[in-house]
Amino acid sequence: MDSSIYRTQHNSRYWIEARAGLKTTELFAKVTKTAVPWSKASQYIRWFTDGEKRYAQQLWQMASVNIKATEVSREYGHHKVWRYGLEVAIKIKGSHGNHRVEWVKPEHPYTAISDKSDVHANHNEANNSALRRRCSAYRRRQNLYAKNTEGLQRAVTVQRLVHNWVRPHGGLGKNKTPVMAIDLYHRPISMLELLSLQGFTSLTP
C-alpha cells in the first residue's frame, strides 16, 4: 500500500492533497486533478515527480497546449508542448550518490528551463522523512492504525492538516504555518481546536 502526495514547495510549503491507496496511474490522476487548478493560478511552476514517467502522462493530458506554426520557428520541432511557464521533471535515483533529474516532454519555447544545480526535491524529501517519523502508519513495513486504505487515508489526512494549520515552519518565518503563508488564516491553530472541529471540509480548500 502506498500513497500519492502532491504539494506546493516554494514559498508556502502548503500540502495540497494526499490520497491513500495502491500506487497506480489512477491514484496519481486523482491527485493531479486536484493540484492542476492551483498550478494554473501561477505564472511559473515546477512540477516534480518521483521518477515514474507514467505520472507525467496524466499531467500531459491536462497541461499540454498546441502552439501555432507562426509562433515558433521550424527548428524547434514541436507543436504540442507544456503550457507556458510550466517545468516538469522527474527525479531518478542515480549511482554513487549522484542524483539525476530528467525533464519530461518538450517544454514551451518561451519557458526558461532551470539550471540543474537549482533543481532539487529537498523540501519534498524532508517532508517525507518527517511524515515517517510522526506517523507510524506511514512507516515502511508497518501497518499500525492503518489496516486498510480507509485507515491509512485517515492517518495521512490528519498529518496533512497538522502540517498546514498547526505546526509552524522555520523556513516560512517565526511562528508561521503554510496556511498563514497563503493568507488563508492569521495564526496557527492548536491541536485542541483541530480535534474539536465538527469536520475537516472547512480546512481543506
Backbone as JSON, one array per atom type, in Angstrom:
{
  "sequence": "MDSSIYRTQHNSRYWIEARAGLKTTELFAKVTKTAVPWSKASQYIRWFTDGEKRYAQQLWQMASVNIKATEVSREYGHHKVWRYGLEVAIKIKGSHGNHRVEWVKPEHPYTAISDKSDVHANHNEANNSALRRRCSAYRRRQNLYAKNTEGLQRAVTVQRLVHNWVRPHGGLGKNKTPVMAIDLYHRPISMLELLSLQGFTSLTP",
  "N": [[0.84, -1.18, 0.0], [0.47, 2.21, -0.73], [0.84, 5.8, -0.9], [-0.15, 8.68, -2.72], [1.19, 11.86, -3.02], [0.93, 15.31, -3.38], [2.24, 18.59, -3.35], [2.62, 22.16, -2.84], [5.81, 23.75, -2.96], [7.48, 25.97, -2.84], [7.18, 28.9, -1.79], [5.14, 28.71, 0.15], [4.93, 26.12, 1.24], [2.63, 24.68, 1.36], [0.61, 21.87, 1.73], [-1.09, 20.25, -0.59], [-2.68, 17.92, -1.31], [-3.42, 14.53, -0.36], [-3.65, 11.21, -1.04], [-4.54, 7.97, -0.23], [-3.71, 4.6, -1.1], [-3.24, 1.96, -3.56], [-0.29, 2.22, -5.51], [-0.94, 3.43, -8.28], [-1.61, 4.46, -11.69], [-4.13, 5.58, -11.81], [-4.55, 6.52, -9.21], [-2.66, 8.57, -9.02], [-3.68, 10.23, -10.99], [-6.03, 11.2, -9.85], [-5.04, 12.82, -7.77], [-3.58, 14.62, -9.26], [-5.57, 16.01, -10.65], [-6.6, 17.53, -8.62], [-4.47, 19.19, -7.96], [-3.81, 20.59, -10.3], [-5.58, 22.9, -10.79], [-4.5, 24.69, -8.89], [-1.96, 25.12, -9.92], [-2.53, 26.45, -12.27], [-3.04, 29.0, -11.52], [-0.6, 30.1, -11.19], [2.04, 31.88, -12.7], [4.48, 30.78, -13.17], [5.69, 27.55, -12.61], [7.17, 24.67, -11.14], [7.05, 21.27, -11.64], [7.38, 18.36, -9.93], [8.03, 14.85, -9.99], [8.4, 11.45, -8.82], [10.08, 9.85, -10.37], [8.72, 8.15, -12.07], [7.66, 7.87, -15.23], [5.12, 7.47, -16.17], [3.43, 8.95, -14.62], [3.68, 11.54, -15.57], [2.24, 11.38, -17.89], [-0.43, 11.62, -17.2], [-0.54, 14.26, -16.32], [0.19, 15.5, -18.69], [-2.08, 15.31, -20.28], [-3.68, 17.26, -19.18], [-2.23, 19.61, -19.04], [-0.96, 20.29, -21.41], [-0.41, 22.13, -24.46], [-1.24, 23.28, -27.77], [0.84, 24.83, -30.06], [0.93, 27.4, -32.52], [2.21, 27.23, -35.85], [3.18, 29.64, -36.68], [4.07, 30.81, -34.39], [6.44, 29.86, -33.54], [9.74, 28.87, -34.55], [10.61, 26.65, -37.27], [12.74, 25.08, -36.62], [12.46, 24.4, -33.97], [10.75, 22.17, -33.7], [8.55, 21.07, -32.32], [5.06, 20.89, -31.82], [3.12, 20.4, -29.95], [3.21, 21.09, -26.61], [4.28, 21.61, -23.13], [2.31, 23.89, -21.19], [2.9, 27.46, -21.16], [5.39, 28.55, -18.91], [5.52, 26.29, -17.31], [7.46, 23.79, -15.87], [8.36, 20.43, -16.03], [9.65, 17.77, -14.34], [11.4, 14.73, -13.52], [12.66, 12.92, -10.76], [15.31, 10.8, -10.63], [16.81, 8.0, -9.16], [20.21, 8.11, -8.81], [23.54, 6.76, -9.39], [26.32, 6.15, -7.17], [25.8, 8.17, -5.36], [25.02, 10.37, -6.85], [22.48, 12.43, -7.82], [19.96, 12.22, -10.27], [18.2, 14.2, -12.61], [15.55, 14.51, -14.82], [14.03, 16.13, -17.5], [10.68, 16.05, -18.66], [8.82, 15.48, -21.59], [8.42, 17.93, -24.27], [9.28, 21.3, -23.56], [7.61, 24.51, -23.37], [8.44, 26.85, -25.9], [9.0, 29.41, -24.95], [9.51, 29.19, -22.31], [11.77, 29.39, -19.74], [14.12, 27.05, -18.87], [15.17, 25.74, -15.8], [18.45, 25.77, -14.37], [20.26, 22.77, -13.76], [21.6, 22.64, -11.35], [20.02, 24.11, -9.72], [17.78, 22.71, -9.35], [16.04, 20.7, -7.23], [14.72, 18.35, -4.82], [14.55, 18.82, -2.12], [12.83, 19.88, -0.13], [10.59, 18.27, -0.44], [11.63, 15.7, 0.12], [12.41, 16.1, 2.77], [9.92, 16.49, 3.95], [8.77, 13.98, 3.54], [10.42, 12.37, 5.15], [9.92, 13.47, 7.68], [7.23, 12.87, 7.87], [7.25, 10.07, 8.08], [8.45, 9.82, 10.56], [6.61, 10.99, 12.32], [4.19, 9.79, 11.84], [3.17, 6.75, 12.46], [1.74, 4.92, 10.97], [2.59, 5.32, 8.45], [5.11, 4.46, 8.09], [7.57, 2.39, 6.54], [6.97, -1.06, 6.02], [5.28, -1.31, 8.13], [2.05, -1.28, 9.64], [0.52, 0.11, 11.46], [-2.43, 1.17, 12.99], [-3.6, 1.4, 10.52], [-5.04, -0.61, 8.96], [-6.33, -0.91, 6.63], [-7.19, 0.73, 3.5], [-8.82, 2.92, 4.13], [-8.09, 3.44, 6.78], [-5.39, 4.22, 6.52], [-5.73, 6.46, 4.92], [-7.12, 8.15, 6.67], [-5.16, 8.57, 8.65], [-3.1, 9.86, 7.21], [-4.44, 12.11, 6.3], [-4.91, 13.52, 8.69], [-2.25, 14.14, 9.33], [-1.67, 15.87, 7.24], [-3.35, 18.03, 7.77], [-2.31, 18.87, 10.21], [0.24, 19.6, 9.37], [-0.34, 21.79, 7.66], [-1.88, 23.59, 9.21], [-1.27, 23.59, 11.99], [1.49, 23.19, 12.8], [4.16, 25.41, 12.92], [6.53, 26.5, 10.42], [9.96, 26.68, 10.15], [11.26, 27.68, 7.88], [9.48, 29.49, 6.84], [9.29, 31.65, 8.45], [9.05, 33.19, 11.73], [6.93, 31.4, 13.85], [5.03, 30.72, 11.84], [2.67, 29.25, 9.74], [1.97, 27.08, 6.85], [-0.63, 27.72, 5.95], [-0.92, 30.33, 6.85], [1.01, 31.48, 5.27], [-0.14, 31.59, 2.77], [-2.06, 33.39, 3.22], [-4.5, 32.53, 4.26], [-5.32, 32.22, 6.84], [-4.87, 33.81, 10.07], [-3.26, 32.96, 12.17], [-1.53, 30.19, 13.83], [-3.4, 27.2, 14.52], [-4.47, 25.35, 17.39], [-3.88, 21.93, 18.51], [-6.06, 21.1, 19.99], [-8.11, 22.74, 19.01], [-8.16, 21.81, 16.38], [-8.92, 19.1, 16.7], [-11.38, 19.46, 17.82], [-13.1, 20.43, 15.96], [-16.06, 20.23, 13.96], [-15.9, 19.13, 11.45], [-13.63, 18.45, 8.67], [-13.84, 19.74, 6.3], [-13.93, 22.51, 6.06], [-11.32, 23.18, 6.41], [-9.9, 22.36, 4.26], [-9.43, 23.71, 1.6]],
  "CA": [[0.0, 0.0, 0.0], [1.25, 3.43, -0.83], [0.0, 6.98, -1.04], [0.38, 9.67, -3.65], [1.13, 13.16, -2.37], [1.44, 16.44, -4.14], [2.13, 19.8, -2.56], [3.45, 23.26, -3.28], [7.06, 23.62, -2.23], [8.39, 27.12, -2.93], [7.03, 29.93, -0.77], [4.15, 28.44, 1.2], [5.03, 24.75, 1.77], [1.27, 24.19, 1.58], [0.41, 20.5, 1.29], [-2.39, 20.34, -1.25], [-3.5, 16.72, -1.38], [-2.84, 13.23, -0.01], [-4.59, 10.12, -1.31], [-4.0, 6.66, 0.11], [-4.14, 3.5, -1.96], [-2.19, 1.32, -4.35], [0.45, 3.18, -6.33], [-1.36, 3.21, -9.65], [-1.8, 5.67, -12.5], [-5.43, 6.15, -11.46], [-4.4, 7.26, -7.96], [-1.96, 9.81, -9.3], [-4.56, 11.07, -11.8], [-6.96, 11.87, -8.94], [-4.31, 13.87, -7.07], [-3.21, 15.63, -10.25], [-6.74, 16.83, -10.94], [-6.75, 18.47, -7.52], [-3.35, 20.13, -7.94], [-3.73, 21.4, -11.53], [-6.15, 24.24, -10.64], [-3.57, 25.54, -8.15], [-0.84, 25.49, -10.79], [-2.99, 27.37, -13.3], [-3.02, 30.36, -10.98], [0.79, 30.54, -11.12], [2.66, 32.15, -13.99], [5.6, 29.88, -13.32], [5.64, 26.47, -11.62], [7.98, 23.49, -11.43], [6.29, 20.09, -11.23], [8.28, 17.24, -9.7], [7.51, 13.53, -9.65], [9.42, 10.64, -8.16], [10.85, 9.0, -11.25], [7.89, 7.29, -12.9], [7.21, 8.69, -16.36], [3.68, 7.31, -16.42], [2.73, 10.02, -13.92], [3.67, 12.71, -16.43], [1.24, 11.19, -18.92], [-1.69, 12.17, -16.69], [-0.41, 15.72, -16.35], [0.26, 15.91, -20.09], [-3.44, 15.44, -20.79], [-4.31, 18.44, -18.61], [-1.4, 20.83, -19.07], [-0.28, 20.48, -22.68], [-1.07, 23.05, -25.38], [-0.77, 23.26, -29.14], [1.31, 26.13, -30.5], [0.8, 27.59, -33.95], [3.48, 27.22, -36.59], [3.66, 31.02, -36.79], [4.54, 31.28, -33.09], [7.74, 29.27, -33.23], [10.47, 28.52, -35.76], [10.55, 25.24, -37.64], [13.85, 24.37, -35.98], [12.08, 23.9, -32.64], [10.37, 20.79, -33.96], [7.42, 20.58, -31.51], [3.82, 21.67, -31.91], [2.4, 20.19, -28.7], [4.2, 21.3, -25.55], [3.72, 22.05, -21.85], [1.87, 25.29, -21.23], [3.94, 28.43, -20.85], [5.72, 28.71, -17.5], [5.49, 25.02, -16.59], [8.56, 22.85, -15.99], [8.02, 19.12, -15.5], [10.87, 16.98, -14.22], [11.33, 13.57, -12.65], [13.89, 12.66, -10.02], [15.69, 9.4, -10.77], [17.92, 7.63, -8.28], [21.47, 7.93, -9.54], [24.54, 5.9, -8.78], [27.43, 6.78, -6.47], [25.35, 9.37, -4.66], [24.69, 11.45, -7.78], [21.05, 12.46, -8.13], [19.65, 12.53, -11.66], [16.94, 14.87, -12.89], [15.26, 14.45, -16.25], [12.84, 16.86, -17.9], [9.77, 15.16, -19.37], [8.06, 16.09, -22.66], [9.01, 19.2, -24.71], [8.83, 22.49, -22.86], [7.16, 25.63, -24.19], [9.64, 27.55, -26.4], [9.25, 30.65, -24.23], [9.71, 28.88, -20.89], [13.19, 29.22, -19.41], [14.33, 25.86, -18.06], [16.11, 25.99, -14.7], [19.72, 25.07, -14.34], [20.14, 21.55, -12.97], [22.09, 22.87, -9.99], [18.96, 24.78, -8.97], [16.64, 21.8, -9.28], [16.18, 19.69, -6.19], [13.47, 18.0, -4.14], [14.9, 18.76, -0.7], [11.65, 20.1, 0.73], [9.74, 17.09, -0.54], [12.27, 14.6, 0.84], [12.34, 16.41, 4.19], [8.55, 16.24, 4.39], [8.55, 12.53, 3.59], [11.12, 11.85, 6.33], [9.17, 13.91, 8.86], [5.97, 12.14, 7.9], [7.51, 8.73, 8.59], [8.76, 9.92, 11.99], [5.46, 11.42, 13.11], [3.0, 8.97, 11.55], [3.61, 5.35, 12.47], [1.04, 4.17, 9.93], [3.19, 5.62, 7.17], [6.45, 3.89, 8.02], [7.66, 1.2, 5.71], [6.85, -2.38, 6.64], [4.43, -1.24, 9.31], [0.66, -1.02, 9.31], [-0.12, 0.49, 12.71], [-3.62, 2.01, 12.87], [-3.97, 1.53, 9.12], [-5.2, -1.98, 8.48], [-6.93, -0.86, 5.31], [-6.99, 2.0, 2.82], [-9.51, 3.97, 4.88], [-7.3, 3.77, 7.96], [-4.22, 4.97, 6.1], [-6.19, 7.76, 4.45], [-7.44, 8.95, 7.85], [-3.92, 8.96, 9.32], [-2.37, 10.81, 6.38], [-5.21, 13.36, 6.28], [-4.62, 14.23, 9.94], [-0.9, 14.7, 9.22], [-1.72, 16.99, 6.31], [-3.97, 19.15, 8.48], [-1.34, 19.35, 11.2], [1.3, 20.26, 8.6], [-0.79, 23.07, 7.1], [-2.57, 24.5, 10.12], [-0.84, 23.57, 13.39], [2.93, 23.28, 13.01], [4.89, 26.47, 12.22], [7.69, 26.05, 9.66], [11.07, 27.62, 10.3], [11.59, 28.31, 6.61], [8.48, 30.49, 6.49], [9.35, 32.76, 9.38], [8.72, 32.85, 13.1], [5.57, 31.04, 14.21], [4.2, 30.87, 10.65], [2.26, 27.99, 9.13], [1.69, 27.22, 5.41], [-1.91, 28.41, 5.74], [-0.64, 31.76, 7.03], [1.84, 31.92, 4.15], [-1.02, 31.88, 1.62], [-3.05, 34.37, 3.71], [-5.8, 31.9, 4.46], [-5.67, 32.4, 8.25], [-3.94, 34.77, 10.65], [-2.47, 32.38, 13.25], [-1.62, 28.73, 13.93], [-4.45, 26.7, 15.4], [-3.96, 24.34, 18.33], [-4.39, 20.57, 18.29], [-7.39, 21.04, 20.59], [-9.03, 23.33, 18.04], [-8.25, 20.91, 15.24], [-9.67, 17.9, 17.06], [-12.72, 19.84, 18.28], [-13.92, 20.86, 14.84], [-17.11, 19.29, 13.56], [-15.49, 18.46, 10.21], [-12.38, 18.95, 8.1], [-14.07, 20.33, 4.99], [-13.62, 23.94, 6.08], [-9.87, 23.34, 6.48], [-9.27, 21.77, 3.08], [-9.91, 24.41, 0.41]],
  "C": [[0.88, 1.24, 0.0], [0.29, 4.6, -0.88], [0.67, 7.95, -1.98], [0.15, 11.05, -3.06], [1.64, 14.22, -3.32], [1.24, 17.69, -3.33], [2.96, 20.91, -3.17], [4.68, 23.29, -2.4], [7.87, 24.91, -2.15], [8.21, 28.09, -1.77], [6.14, 29.51, 0.4], [4.34, 27.11, 1.9], [3.64, 24.15, 2.0], [1.1, 22.82, 0.94], [-1.0, 20.4, 0.71], [-3.24, 19.08, -1.05], [-2.72, 15.5, -0.93], [-3.92, 12.18, -0.22], [-3.92, 8.8, -1.02], [-4.54, 5.6, -0.85], [-2.96, 2.88, -2.67], [-1.57, 2.35, -5.3], [0.17, 2.91, -7.81], [-1.49, 4.54, -10.39], [-3.1, 6.35, -12.13], [-5.34, 6.99, -10.19], [-3.72, 8.6, -8.22], [-2.83, 10.77, -10.11], [-5.53, 11.85, -10.91], [-6.28, 13.04, -8.23], [-3.94, 14.99, -8.03], [-4.37, 16.55, -10.55], [-6.99, 17.86, -9.84], [-5.69, 19.56, -7.57], [-3.31, 21.05, -9.16], [-4.38, 22.77, -11.39], [-5.25, 25.21, -9.87], [-2.45, 26.0, -9.07], [-1.26, 26.49, -11.86], [-2.95, 28.82, -12.82], [-1.61, 30.93, -10.91], [1.34, 30.78, -12.53], [3.83, 31.2, -14.25], [5.52, 28.81, -12.23], [6.51, 25.31, -12.09], [7.27, 22.27, -10.83], [7.25, 18.91, -11.15], [7.49, 15.96, -9.49], [8.69, 12.65, -9.26], [10.13, 9.65, -9.08], [10.04, 8.07, -12.12], [7.27, 8.14, -14.01], [5.71, 8.56, -16.61], [2.88, 8.39, -15.71], [2.62, 11.27, -14.8], [2.61, 12.59, -17.52], [-0.11, 11.76, -18.49], [-1.66, 13.69, -16.72], [-0.42, 16.24, -17.77], [-1.13, 16.13, -20.68], [-4.11, 16.72, -20.33], [-3.54, 19.72, -18.86], [-0.6, 20.99, -20.35], [-1.1, 21.41, -23.57], [-0.48, 22.88, -26.78], [-0.36, 24.68, -29.53], [1.25, 26.21, -32.02], [2.18, 27.62, -34.61], [4.05, 28.63, -36.71], [4.25, 31.55, -35.5], [5.94, 30.77, -32.75], [8.43, 28.85, -34.53], [10.39, 27.02, -36.03], [11.64, 24.42, -36.96], [13.47, 23.81, -34.62], [11.56, 22.47, -32.72], [9.21, 20.24, -33.15], [6.22, 21.5, -31.69], [2.95, 21.51, -30.67], [3.4, 20.19, -27.56], [3.48, 21.55, -24.23], [3.28, 23.5, -21.98], [3.0, 26.21, -20.79], [4.14, 28.55, -19.34], [5.76, 27.44, -16.69], [6.73, 24.18, -16.91], [8.13, 21.52, -15.37], [9.27, 18.26, -15.5], [10.63, 15.79, -13.3], [12.69, 13.38, -12.0], [14.17, 11.16, -10.07], [16.87, 9.11, -9.85], [19.17, 7.35, -9.1], [22.42, 7.01, -8.79], [25.64, 6.73, -8.13], [27.04, 8.11, -5.83], [24.99, 10.54, -5.55], [23.22, 11.38, -8.15], [20.85, 12.89, -9.58], [18.29, 13.19, -11.76], [16.74, 14.87, -14.4], [13.97, 15.2, -16.54], [12.0, 15.99, -18.82], [8.94, 15.97, -20.37], [8.69, 17.43, -23.08], [8.42, 20.39, -23.96], [8.34, 23.54, -23.86], [8.39, 26.41, -24.66], [9.98, 28.82, -25.64], [9.4, 30.43, -22.72], [11.19, 28.63, -20.64], [13.35, 28.04, -18.46], [15.43, 26.12, -17.03], [17.4, 25.22, -14.89], [19.62, 23.87, -13.42], [20.64, 21.72, -11.54], [21.05, 23.52, -9.11], [17.75, 23.89, -8.77], [16.89, 20.74, -8.23], [14.82, 19.44, -5.56], [13.71, 17.93, -2.63], [13.7, 18.92, 0.21], [10.73, 18.88, 0.73], [10.32, 15.92, 0.24], [12.22, 14.85, 2.35], [10.95, 16.16, 4.74], [8.26, 14.75, 4.5], [9.22, 11.91, 4.82], [10.38, 12.22, 7.6], [7.87, 13.15, 9.0], [6.16, 10.73, 8.46], [7.82, 8.76, 10.09], [7.5, 10.16, 12.82], [4.25, 10.5, 12.95], [3.42, 7.52, 11.42], [2.94, 4.54, 11.37], [1.7, 4.35, 8.57], [4.6, 5.06, 7.04], [6.45, 2.64, 7.18], [7.63, -0.05, 6.55], [6.08, -2.33, 7.97], [3.02, -0.89, 8.86], [-0.12, -0.64, 10.56], [-1.26, 1.47, 12.45], [-4.02, 2.25, 11.42], [-4.08, 0.15, 8.5], [-5.83, -2.03, 7.1], [-6.72, 0.54, 4.72], [-7.63, 3.15, 3.58], [-8.71, 4.41, 6.1], [-6.07, 4.6, 7.61], [-4.62, 6.36, 5.63], [-6.5, 8.68, 5.63], [-6.17, 9.45, 8.53], [-3.16, 10.02, 8.53], [-3.1, 12.15, 6.31], [-4.96, 14.18, 7.53], [-3.23, 14.88, 9.87], [-0.88, 15.9, 8.29], [-2.31, 18.22, 6.98], [-3.02, 19.74, 9.51], [-0.22, 20.13, 10.49], [0.88, 21.66, 8.16], [-1.23, 24.07, 8.14], [-1.94, 24.63, 11.5], [0.64, 23.87, 13.56], [3.55, 24.43, 12.23], [6.12, 25.88, 11.53], [8.78, 27.1, 9.73], [11.42, 28.35, 9.03], [10.62, 29.39, 6.18], [8.55, 31.73, 7.37], [8.9, 32.32, 10.76], [7.24, 32.59, 13.29], [4.6, 31.17, 13.04], [3.92, 29.5, 10.03], [2.05, 28.17, 7.62], [0.38, 27.95, 5.12], [-1.74, 29.92, 5.9], [0.15, 32.31, 5.86], [1.02, 32.24, 2.91], [-2.18, 32.78, 2.03], [-4.45, 33.78, 3.84], [-6.28, 32.03, 5.91], [-4.57, 33.22, 8.9], [-3.05, 34.2, 11.75], [-2.49, 30.86, 13.17], [-2.79, 28.33, 14.81], [-3.85, 25.6, 16.27], [-4.51, 22.96, 17.96], [-5.78, 20.42, 18.87], [-8.43, 21.61, 19.64], [-9.24, 22.39, 16.86], [-9.13, 19.71, 15.53], [-11.09, 18.2, 17.5], [-13.63, 20.27, 17.15], [-14.93, 19.79, 14.46], [-16.74, 18.53, 12.29], [-14.25, 19.12, 9.65], [-12.64, 19.72, 6.79], [-13.72, 21.8, 4.96], [-12.13, 24.2, 6.11], [-9.16, 22.81, 5.26], [-9.79, 22.44, 1.82], [-9.31, 23.82, -0.85]]
}
